[in-house]
Amino acid sequence: MYWLMGSLIVVAMMGVLAVADSVAMPIGSLLVDNAIAPALPLSLIILAITLMVLAQFNVPAVNRSSISQKSPSYLPCHPNRACRILNHTLVVALAMALVIGSALQAMISHQQAEMTEVTKPMRVQALVTIEGISDSVYDAATDSSYRQVATISHVSPLVSELTAQDLDTLTVSELDKSRGGDSKHRVLLNAYPKKSSNNSQLARLNHLQPGDQLFMSLTLAPLATSEQATNNPSGFDSYRWLRGRHIDGVANVLATSTPIVSASSSVLAPASHSYLQSFRTRIDQERWQLRQHFYQDWAEQTTDAQQAKAVTLSLLTGDRSLINRDTKDLYQLAGISHLLAISGTHILFLAIMLAGGVVLIFNRLCPLVYRYVPRWQVRWWVMIGAAFIYALFTGFDVPAARTAWMLLAIGVVRLTLLPISTMRVLLALAVLMAWQDPYVLWQAGYWLSFIAVALLLKYDDTSYKYAQSTVASHRTKAGNALVKRVWALSKRMFTLQFWLFITLLPITLLLFGKASLWGLVINLFAIGLFGWVIVPLNLLAGLCYLLSPVIANSIWALVIAIVAGLHEWITGLTSMPVLAKAWLYTPINMAILLMVLLSILPWLLPRGLVSRWLALPPLTLLIMTVYANQQSLMTIPTLYILPTGDRYVSAVLLQYPIVNDENASKNNNSQSLATGQTKKNVSWLFLADHRPTTTRTVPSHLTADKLSMSLEQQLGSLSVNKLEGIVVQSARVGLTATLTTDHKRTVSNAAPSELLPMTVAQLNQRLPVSQYWQAGRSDRWPKMQQAYQTGNHSKSLSTSAISAQRCEQGKLWQLATGGLSIEAMTGWSKIGDANVWDCTVAIDTHLPMRVLIYNAADPMRSLSATAQTLTPSVQSSPHHTQASSSRVVLNADTHQRVWQMWSLLCVAEKTDKETRFDDVIWLGHSASDITADVLRQQRINKIMTYDEKALEVALALNTTVSSK
């Protein structure tokens, strides 16, 4: 009953939070503003206790007379029928009230979040109060942005641009005069390095301490439309992650003043702050001071030394601000990124160390204390105090908070002698944390932490029973006792790691979209190294830092050396070509997760309760479902619009299946296609940068490393392990060594000229690529590729080079069966004008083509792209003399001269060998310079854009918006 109630409560709260954003909740502001909202969690606790007490009366009592007579049978003594009916009715009523109350708590939390959220983009000036330490530091040299949670108040619209000097003269009273209302928001501050801005001013953000107050001019954006939520190529749900941290909006920093309230000064905290908030701020200030200690002489150190120090700091305080993207990716690839989080291991080690020290002092100096307080209680109180203080010092994340509360709950159970198992304590703690903050259910750490601990507890009980049954045999053979113990310990560790990996695998795939197969192997060594060497030494250094920083620095030097060696070993191990395929990409949804749960349920239940052969049906269904999902991605010709993280940079994946039954393809029989045997899947990747050359655009923060890694993950999730070709449709002047042209193109184009070619070079090292088309001239490509391979030889999976073919007008690739052809419509690199080098590509197929916007969180639920459909008056009536066919035009022009050249040179040639298509789709960017005449000449039926914005020139052609 306990597990059923806990599951129903969690499911009800998750269901409310899942539909709250799209469905109006039937709850008014009365419950939110009234005292009912704060008292609701306490009411739920009282209801739960009452329900557990009533549930005990359902357990039949034992007939003592039969026991005294030593009867072999026990006769239960039940109360009368009316009492039993009343008892069951009360239990059901309380259970329903508990589930409904939990759902109401989730609704109230959502309503409270909506009352303070940012609803529309706006430019404001406000008083900013820094909360905690920043998530990252500002560093223009490494292109690292600043991210910090803060509270903004006294918000007023920004009428004109303000400088730092203007903000220094600003006062709160001036803001109050111009503000529209008494608004207060908790936002995530962002500051990105920009070449055109004053980096020295933004670099001062690194010196802001928790509790500092200053004026800022900001650009606010709602969470749903923020860059973190929309530009999400990795599949990670940034919206839920920000909402789980109670962030109301995202704010980009425009200008800052000097702090008017500094944490380092003697100014007291505002009177509105509680003692707990002041204590929390003081702890965060100590965390910031420790970060500054590690950040000393940062620029003078090598990258390897910097990252070893950054990981050491993260293992001590949970501060990951100094860890760069490469190190995070290395830990993810190794499957040990969970070791960077402060978990129960860190809390327990520190608590045990301090409790042991206090008990040792009492044993030597004051043993009389044990007359009044038992020794275990002294140790317990010290562990509780140390656990909560250290959990606050590390940010009080879910794993740390769970450990601290778990220690308190287990001690209370032992103190009161309640017959409650540890598993029930864990379940109760999970429900209590969800009642206290329903949005904790959106945090990955909540699920991974509680599921891992539950599995550890279950495995510990099983292994203890097994050890008790085999202890006699170990005693009889003392000669081989050591060998058998080592073997038994190794076997237990591998078995435990295997079950942890298998159990957490579906959760990891559901939350992050991928899982590293390296984790099963590397964790066997890394967990022991971190748990028994690095973490204890790191905690010892942290304690010594309070007394003698010199001794602490010596210990930290040893820890940093061990971490650096570990990084080098993992890098060498994961770069082995024979073991290159380390990522597992499988679309996971709730149905698959349910089948996984049903498969492992017989193994989690007590042995003998149900037959473990019952795991075979759901396991078989799971395998068939995963296989069917993978095959469904390969049976329909599809163009996937892949997210890149930059609105001007596009990536399109073409997947075209080759089936044995060509007649089925020619007859366009979808049923035959679905049942035909697929031999292989032809895949092409099209990359383009659509930044116009005539206007200045927002600078891009996208790098080749980020783009290639996100593309690799997206291709893996779509079961693409080989590319027939990559087409870079945008010309890059940086690849040209023989052209003298104006510099307006490179100035206005903020994206690095080598972004897309270097992305191709990195993808070529990670998966096979047969050919590479590059728009424009590519004289410097061989040297650039060789320089990349030389500088990244240790990280490359292969050293194969690929030559660049010019993507010029008329270049053609055709499938042997004739069902697919790719032809370049534009691109004239022989002309000494880079504005006419961009290569627009036409994809012709004998099958209908669908265009989907790739859903990184769930590829199986990718939606069709929005289309502007042209009316029949603009379209030319198609001739049905040939088999049905379709064309997709991938436009990549960045200057109007491209289509002017096409109109002059290619219209007559197109008319001579014109082929009628049943469906012609134009896919490009809304910033394209294409004209209405060109659209008419190409007989376009539908217009789609990468950025999901309407093409302005198409609005004059009597278009209607629809979904393909």
Buried (B, 14 or more C-beta within 10 A) or exposed (E): EBEEBBEBBBBBBBEBBBEBBEEEBEBEEEBBEEEEBEEBBEBBBEBBEBBBEBBEBEEEEEBEEBEEEEEEEEEEEEEEEEEEEEBEEBBEEBBEBBBEBBBBBBBBBBBBBBEEBBEEEBBBBBBBBBBBBBBBBBBBEEEBBBBBBBBBBBBBEBEEEBEBEBBBEBEEEBBEEEBEEEBBBBBBBBBBBBEEBEBEBBBBBBEBBBBBBBBBBBBBBBBBBBBBBBBBBBBBBBBBBBBBBBBBBBBBBBBBBEBBBBBEEEEEBEEEBEEEBBEBBBBBBEBBEBBEBBBEEBEEEEEBBBBBBBBBBBBBBBBBBBBBBBBBBBBBBBBBBBBBBBBBBBBBBBBBBBBEEBBEEBEEEEEEBBEEEEEBBBBBBBBBBBBBBBBBBBBBBBBBBBBBBBBBBBBBBEEEEEEBEBBBBBBBBBBBBBBEBBBBBBBBBBBBBBBBBBBBBBBEBBBEEEEEEEEEEBEEEEEEEEEBEEEBEEEBBEEBBEBBBBBBBBBBBBBBBBBBBBBBBBBBEBBEBBBEEBBBBBBBBBBBBEEEEEBBBEBBEBBBEBBBEBBEBBBEBBBEEEEBEBBBBBBBBEEBBEBBEBBBBBBBEEEEEEEEEBBEEBBEBBEEBBEEBBBEBBBBBBBBBBBBBBBBBBBBBBBBBBBEBBEBBBBBBEEBBBEBEBEEBBBBBBBBBBBBBEEEBEBBBBBBBBBBBBBBBBBBBBBBEEBBBBBBBBBBBBBBEEBEEEEEBBEBBBBBBBBBBBBBBBBBBBBEBEBBBBBBBBBBBEEBBEEBBEEBEEBBBEEEEBEBBBBBBEBEBEBEEEBBBBBBBBBBBEEEBBBBBBBBBBBBBBBBBBBBBBBBBBBBEBEEBBBBBBEEEBBEEBEEEEEBBBBBBBBBBBBBBBBBBBBEEBEEEBEEEEEBBBBBBBBBBBBBBBBBEBBBBBBBBBBBBBBEEBBEBBEEBEBEEEEB
